[in-house]
Amino acid sequence: MLHAFMLTDRPDSAALRARVRPEHKAYLGQVAEHIAFAGPLLADDGATMLGSLLVIDFVDRAAALAWLAQEPFTRAGLYGETRVQAFANLWPQRAGFVDPMT
């Protein structure tokens, strides 16, 4: 079942995000085959990272929450607010995807 992770950073945590980001990306890599999409939530300037939006396939909510508990940003205390919700992907993606060949 797909689970949407809506994760908002604590205020003034940009330095923490930058420091832990390599670990975060490596941890995502461990479930890469199950990721529907993932990326940072951005401020209106299109560059400042404010949180994360992830949609990942897990067997159930308990597995999703267990994964989140060990996620490096979570362990570092980056997120001020977390929300995990079951998600049904009913629309084919056409926009917003990075070309892996570039």
Buried (B, 14 or more C-beta within 10 A) or exposed (E): EBBBBBBBBEEEBEEBBEEBBEBBEEBBEEBEEBBBBBEBBEEEEEEEBBBBBBBBBBEEEEBBBEBBEEBBBBBBEBBEEBEBEEBEEEEEEEEEEEEEEE
